[in-house]
Amino acid sequence: MTKGGFITNNIDAKKVMGKPLVSVVTVVRNGEKDMQSCIDTVCAQSYPNIEHIIMDGNSSDATVEILKSNSDRVAFWISEPDRGIYDAMNKAIPYCSGDWIFFLGVDDLLLDGFSQMMDNLLDVHTAYYGCVVYRGVERYDGPVDRFKLVRENIPHQALLYPKIVFETHRYDISYNIAADNVLLLTLWKENKIKFEYHPILLCIFNHTGISGHDWDRLFFKNRSKLIRNHLGTGPYFYHLYLLFAEKAAKKINKRVNKLKNFFNSKA
């Protein structure tokens, strides 16, 4: 285990009194290509009360060397084995001193709007979310509701959780890609915190990471049950309708392609 950062070296961060502290957590393994730019975009924020917590999963490339060279710019970093992305995110929580916690991928980039969003952090029982750039297109587009959650998750790169959430919750590491979705559904059902949307662009979300090219088999196996139990009857039937429409569309496309091939062979 190797660790560093200015907290480890007993150096206090310069903070502005009266403004909430935000912990930005980055989980990385073998991210030498993106690590420096990730740190730079956090340090470039105009909002003064940000601490960057970096959890490295025992990288074998130059990631740790980059972290060592940035120990005066990163609040805390540690390099040790973990059991995956969400295990590392869970392990980061005790190191966070912030009133709100934001999870930033090593290959994601914070935008100036992130600092702008900080002016809205007023209620410690509210999760605040904005927009991200994904595949070159701006999203998340508008306030969330139960039916929208059936179709898509709020990406954690758009969402700031109040730290109070993690006093009673952690990410379920049995879900290797969609544990953030499961946590969101759980919080929605409990209704103990509010979700507040602001049309502010926070981050460029890199879609080439694991969530962009793989899928969580356990989540898709349990998806219908999760929607029924956490979002209610209406969204559950909406989910069933979407599944039916998707299957019907596939069958129609298959038949259309067969007809095209038939007529092409006769031409």
Secondary structure by P-SEA (a helix, b strand, c coil): ccccccccccccccccccbbbbbbbbbbccccccaaaaaaaaaaccccbbbbbbbbcccccaaaaaaaaaccccccccccccccaaaaaaaacccccccbbbbbcccccccccccccccccccccbbbbbbbbccccccccccccaaaaaccccccccccccccccccccccccccccaaaaaaaaaaaaccbbbbbbccccccccccccccccccaaaaaaaaaaaaacccaaaaaaaaaaaaaaaaaaaaaaaaaaaaaaaaaac
